[in-house]
Amino acid sequence: MIELARVVQDLRSELEAAIVQGDGAALRFEIGPVELEVVVGVEQSANSGGRVRFLVAEIGSDGKVQSTSTQRIKLVLQPKLAATGAPLEIAGDARHNER
């Protein structure tokens, strides 16, 4: 199992890498809503903090996940630039994204 926060962090890193790799490309893609569907298990610690964690199930080579202890959730993320709140483009030029 992987923490849900790690999955979102890795997605952010992949989108940032796509911007860098698109440097010099004539074709641009505007990023619309990003839909992420995952199978999660909920874990609650027994200590005084009582922290709840959402853990994303890793599907094994057989492609099966036990559904008795997991739930499927869908996140719809709308990527925006932190500095301006503008929509993101995979354009290869970070300055283009700083409108």
C-alpha positions in Angstrom: 0.0 0.0 0.0 1.1 3.6 -0.8 -0.1 6.7 0.9 -2.6 8.7 -1.2 -0.5 11.9 -0.6 2.4 10.1 -2.3 0.4 9.2 -5.3 -0.7 12.9 -5.7 2.9 14.1 -5.2 4.1 11.7 -7.8 1.4 12.9 -10.3 2.5 16.5 -9.7 6.2 15.5 -10.4 5.2 13.7 -13.6 3.2 16.8 -14.9 6.2 19.0 -14.1 8.5 16.6 -15.9 6.2 16.7 -18.9 6.6 20.5 -19.1 10.4 20.3 -19.0 10.4 17.4 -21.6 8.2 19.5 -23.9 10.8 22.2 -24.3 11.0 23.4 -27.9 7.9 21.4 -29.0 5.6 23.2 -31.4 2.5 21.3 -30.1 1.0 22.3 -26.7 -1.5 20.6 -24.5 -3.7 22.5 -22.0 -4.2 20.4 -19.0 -7.8 20.0 -18.2 -9.2 18.2 -15.2 -7.1 15.3 -14.2 -9.1 12.3 -13.1 -7.4 9.8 -10.8 -9.2 6.7 -9.8 -7.6 4.6 -7.1 -8.4 1.7 -4.8 -7.8 2.7 -1.2 -7.8 1.1 2.1 -8.5 3.1 5.2 -6.1 2.7 8.2 -6.7 4.3 11.6 -4.0 4.3 14.2 -4.8 3.3 17.7 -2.5 5.9 19.4 -3.8 9.1 21.0 -3.7 11.0 17.7 -6.1 8.6 16.1 -4.7 9.5 12.6 -6.6 8.1 9.6 -4.6 7.3 6.5 -5.8 6.5 3.0 -3.6 3.9 1.4 -3.6 3.2 -2.3 -3.7 -0.5 -3.1 -0.9 -1.7 -5.4 -2.3 -4.2 -7.9 -0.1 -7.3 -8.1 0.8 -9.2 -11.3 -2.4 -11.1 -11.2 -4.4 -7.8 -11.4 -6.5 -8.5 -8.4 -7.2 -6.5 -5.2 -9.3 -7.8 -2.4 -12.5 -5.7 -2.5 -13.5 -6.7 1.0 -11.0 -4.3 2.7 -10.8 -1.6 0.0 -12.9 1.2 -1.6 -12.6 2.8 -5.0 -12.4 6.6 -5.0 -12.1 9.1 -7.9 -10.3 12.4 -7.5 -10.8 15.1 -10.1 -7.9 17.6 -9.9 -7.7 20.9 -11.7 -4.0 21.8 -12.0 -3.2 25.5 -11.7 0.0 27.5 -11.4 0.7 28.4 -7.8 1.9 31.9 -8.6 -1.0 33.0 -10.8 -3.8 30.4 -10.5 -3.7 30.2 -14.4 -4.5 26.8 -16.0 -1.4 24.7 -16.8 -0.1 24.0 -20.3 2.4 21.3 -21.2 4.3 23.8 -23.4 7.9 23.2 -22.6 8.5 26.8 -21.6 8.0 27.5 -17.9 7.9 31.3 -18.7 4.8 30.6 -20.9 3.1 29.1 -17.8 3.8 32.2 -15.7 1.3 34.4 -17.6 
